Amino acid sequence: MEKKITGRSVFSRLIFLLNVVAAFFLLTSLLCCKISPEKHWWAELIAISYPYLLIINFLFIIYWIFRRIRFALLSGIVILFGYTQLSLFYQFRFKSVKESDDNSFSLVTYNVRLFDLYNWSGNKKTRSDIFGWLNSEQPDIVCFQEYFNADIGDFPNTIDLKKLLKASNAHIQYSINLRNNHHWGLATFTVFPIVGKGKVLYEEGKSNFGIYTDVVIKEDTVRIYNVHLQSNHFNEKDYRFIEAPDSGSNEEILESSRSIIRRLKSAAQKRAQQADDLKKEINASPYPVILCGDFNDPPFSYTYHVLSDGLTDAYLEKGKGISTTYTGKIPFFRIDNVLHDEKINCISYEVPDIIYS
């Protein structure tokens, strides 16, 4: 007797086929973080899609729970297989308790976006808001990316920060100098004595670089790396497309897609080389290391995979929930990190709910 095929069974088979595809790409994304974009740039696109693939697979699980629960095992097994990757996206920690330690110190990493020099946010008070927040926090160490200082004019940031912060010992390096009085670069301010400093140049990229600052904390010397890796450099047109990908003609949609992919490809390849160069520097450090800064790549990327090897992620140690440090149009991305030597113990981790930068 022939089994009658109904529209309902055809639909279930189609859903299951789509589930297989989603589970396959989720599994692939777990492996792509180990593949350098220099050789296979497409691997980066799959790797950083992990949060969205994860959500899709969770939706399939919910669907099959109400239909055929055994089919939910497909996505469930793949998600459990990538539990380590899942922990990079979400920390199942219900509360964060700040421990007391006489030897503790506070560290902030902050891409200040030039203190809103060009008034991107439309808020002329941005610089004073950032300064006000820093004054209330008074961190022992603060690492700035996209730092700007003007020797004359309205942005004498170095002078003002040294007056404002208890962390007045500064290590500042610039990549761009204009008219000998406007400077763009990186800066590390600290309350601790600075006993050594240096600049980390990458083979790939001229404006992006890193600095290291050796400080004496109690009786120990620690090397702090403050880094800024290659940005994707999306323009306003790219961001408009990301916000509304279905707007415009077919030709405009195709061209916008190509533009974004080109930028992602170029930036991923540059970051891969920068990460490799930086990792060599870190491995040669004579002191315990703290690596912080703007990676411009999420934790599911090759960049993070290389740089976190042998170091402890402060978010994994004491963070909770989803840690999002990118305040732009693409959600779920933690592109700013604090990684540290296993000899250093993290006692709390926080991403403040501020959007000044």
Sequence and secondary structure as in RCSB ss.txt:
>XXXX:A:sequence
MEKKITGRSVFSRLIFLLNVVAAFFLLTSLLCCKISPEKHWWAELIAISYPYLLIINFLFIIYWIFRRIRFALLS
GIVILFGYTQLSLFYQFRFKSVKESDDNSFSLVTYNVRLFDLYNWSGNKKTRSDIFGWLNSEQPDIVCFQEYFNA
DIGDFPNTIDLKKLLKASNAHIQYSINLRNNHHWGLATFTVFPIVGKGKVLYEEGKSNFGIYTDVVIKEDTVRIY
NVHLQSNHFNEKDYRFIEAPDSGSNEEILESSRSIIRRLKSAAQKRAQQADDLKKEINASPYPVILCGDFNDPPF
SYTYHVLSDGLTDAYLEKGKGISTTYTGKIPFFRIDNVLHDEKINCISYEVPDIIYS
>XXXX:A:secstr
      HHHHHHHHHHHHHHHHHHHHHHHHHHTTS TTT THHHHHHTTHHHHHHHHHHHHHHHHSS GGGHHHH
HHHHHHTHHHHHHH B  S       TT   EEEEE GGGGTT TTS TTHHHHHHHHHHHH  SEEEEEEEEEE
SSSS  HHHHHHHH S  EEEEEEEEEETTTEEEEEEEEESS EEEEEEEE SS SS EEEEEEEEETTEEEEEE
EEE       HHHHHHHH TT S HHHHHHHHHHHHHHHHHHHHHHHHHHHHHHHHHHT SS EEEEEE SS TT
SHHHHHHTTTSEEHHHHH  B      SSSTT   EEEEE TTS        S    
